[in-house]
Amino acid sequence: MEMAGHRRAWFACPQPRRGAKVRLYCFPYAGQGASVFRGWSSLLPSTIELWVARLPGREQRISEQPYANLDSLVSAACEELGADLEVPFAFFGHSMGALVAFELARRLRRYRWQLPSCLVVSAHRAPHLKDLRPPLADLPDGEFIGAMRGLNGTPPELFEHPELVDLMLPLLRADFKAVESYVHLSEQPLPCPIAAYVATDDSEVPSEQVAPWRVHTTGHYRMRVFPGNHFYLRDEMELLVPVLAQDVLDCVDGLATASG
């Protein structure tokens, strides 16, 4: 995935758009990187400029140590993002990325920095809900690999190459450790609108666990249901991205109207 307009290690813009009215920062799910969002720019309108998170331990940053603590990950990402907040922006995160985007928005508020015009969270239960699934991060290699195969988030052909497995295991373990050790701290709801996305056949995150995202905003809340499983964003990209774009632009236009 070629990254033009790169200014920082953590965030990159695949297709700069000088006339865009909003930046859309996207955060990937566990074990994945910016390439998850390949092709998204071509599906977004010219008014939205895509920026992708490049987290340590994957792709261009594969030589760096991945974070096994979500708070530390968010803190580092926030410091990098701080200088890029002169224009309206929105966050989109899928699965682990949803948790990162949510906590990043809350950290921006603590710093009294500009907040996203819209927070879009996908395929993750509301953060105050307890995770009832048994933890995976500390399983022995064989069991952990079996669990990763069962989740279908990693290309199955990767597991046929021991050298790639050895390369990916530390990243996958770190990401799962970051999510499984996450502790939600109660704060006031965010003022920015939240849109929560879920898939019809997501056995990992059913809709009843997504609906309670509503309590985390004092602004507009919307829940959307897409066809597919937990990784619907890969199979339903052409359906998802235009809907996401409309939700983001609705939020930005709504804020502009309110301030006007």
N, C-alpha and C positions, 0 to 999 in steps of 0.2 A: 504494500500500500504506500504509494508515494505521498510524501507530506510536504507540500509547498507552504510557504508562509510560516515556517516554524520559528518560534521565538524562545520557547522554553522546553526543557526535557519532558515535562509532564503533560503538556497539551499541544496539539498540532492541528492545523487547518488543512485538509486535503485539497480544498478548492476555494481560495479566497474570493470574497464577493464584496467589492468596494461599496456597493449601494445597499447592502443588507441592512435591515432595521433591527435584527436580533441575532445573537449568537446562540447556537444550540450546543451545549456541552454534553457529551454522551459518555457513559461509564459502563464498561463491559461486565459480564458475569464471571464467576470464579474460573480461573485457569485460562482465561482468554484475554486478548488485547484489542488494540484499535482496529485490527482487520475485521472484527465482527461487523463493523459499520461500513465496510467497503461497499460502494454502490449507492450509499444513502444520499450523497450530494446531488446525484443526477435525478433523484426523486423529490428533492426539496425545491420549493420555489426560490426565485432569486432573492427574495426578501429575508431568507434565513441562511446564515453561514454556519456550516457544520464545523465543530471543534471536537476532537476525540481525545479521551484520556489515554495517555501512554504510561501505564503503571509499571513500577520496577519488577524485574524478574521475567519479562516476556518480550518477544519481538526485538525491537531495537535496544531494549534495556535488559536483555536476557542475562547479561553478566552481573547485574545488580541484585542485591538481596531483596526478595519480596517481603512485604510486611505481613507479619502474622498477628498484628493487633490493629483493629479497625480505627481506633482513636488516633494512633500514630500515623496511619495512612492518611486519614482525613486532615490531620494537622499539617503534614508535609504538603499535601495537595493544595490546601488553603493558602499557604504561604506563596506557592507558585502562581496561584490564580489571582492573588490580590491585585497585581498590577494590570490585570486585563478587564477590570470592571467599570470602564468608562462608558460602555454602551449597554443597552438592555440585553439580558441573557436569560436563558432557560436551561434547566437540567433535565436530562433523561437518563435513567439507570435501570438496568435489567438484572433481576435477581440480586446478587451481591452488589451490583452497581446501584440498585435502588437504595440500598442501605447507605452506601457511600454518598450518594447525591443528597439524601435526606440529612445525614449528619453534617455534610459540608454546608448545606443551607443554614442549619442551626448554628454552626460555628461562625459563619459570616455574620449572623445576627449578634452573636456575643461580641464580635469585633466591631460592631456597629458599621459594617461595610454594606455596600449595596446588596440587596437580596435578589434572587431570581424572580423574573416576572411570572414564571410558572415552574412547578416541580412535577415531573411526570415519572411515576414509579411503576415498574412493570415486574410481574411474576415474583413478588415478595410479599409475605404476610405483613400486616401492619406491625410496626416495630415494637409496640408495647405488648404484643402477644407472645406468649411463651412458645419456644420451639419444642415441639413434642417428639421430634425425631431423634433417634440415638446419634451421638456425635460420631463422625467418621475420621477426623483429622489424625487421630493417634492409633488407628488400626494398623496391624502388621501389613507389610507391603502387599501380600497376596490378597488379603481381605479388602484393603483400600482400593487396589486396582479393580477388583471385582465390583466394588460399589461404584467406582467411576464409570465402569462399563454400563452398569445398570441405569445410571442417570442419563446416558446418551448425550452428554454435553461436550464430550471430547471425541473427535473423529475416531471411529473404531480401528482404522488402519494404523493409527499411532501405536496401539498396543501390540502390534505385530513386530515392532522394532525395539528391542531392549534398550538400545542407546537413546532413543527418543523418550522411552518411559523413564529412564534414569534422569534425563534432562527435565522432564515435566513434573515428576513426583514432588520435588521440593516446592515448586510453585503451587501445585494443587493443594498440598498439605497446608501451606501457609495461608492460602485464601480461605480454605475451609476452617482453619483455626481462627482466622480473623472474624469470620461470621459466627462460628459456634461459641466463641468467647465474648461476643458482643453483649453488653449490658445496657439496656435502655434506661436512661435517666429522664425523669419527668420534667418537662419544661412547658412554658406557655405554647399554645399552638402557633404555627407560623402564620404570618399574615398573607403570604402568597398563595394563590390557588394551587390545588393539587388535583392531578388527574391520575387515577390508578387503573392500570391495565392488567387483565387476567385472560387466560386462555380457557376455552371450554373443556379441554381434556387434560388440564394440568393436574396431575396426581400429586405433585409436590406442594402446590399452593392453590387450594380450592378458593372459589370466589368468596365464601363466607369469612375467610381469613384476610381477604383484600379489602372488603367493604369498610372495615373499621379504620382505614386510613383517614376517613372523614374527620376523626377527632383531632387530627394534627394540623388543621388549618381553620382560621377564622374567615377565610375567603371562600371563593367558589370551589365546590368539590364535584368531580365527575368520575364515574367508574365506567370503563368500556370493556366489553368482552369480545375477544377475537377467536377465530377458529384455530385449533391446533393444540400442541402440548406445551410443556414448560419452555421449550426453545422455539416457540412460534415465530419469534422475530427473524429466524433464519428462513423459514418456509413461507412466511406471509409478509415479507419485506415490502412488496409492492402495495399491499393493503395497509400495513402499519404506518409507513412513513408519511403518506399524505394525510392520514388522520392525525398523526402526531403534529405535523406541520400546522394543521388547522387549529388544533387545541392551543398550540403555542401562540399563534397569531391572534387568536381570540383573546388570550390573556393580555398580550402586549397592547392590542387595540383597546381593550377594556380599561387598562391602566391609563392609556393616553387620553381616553374620553373622560375618565374620572379626574385626572389632573387638569384637563382643559376647562 
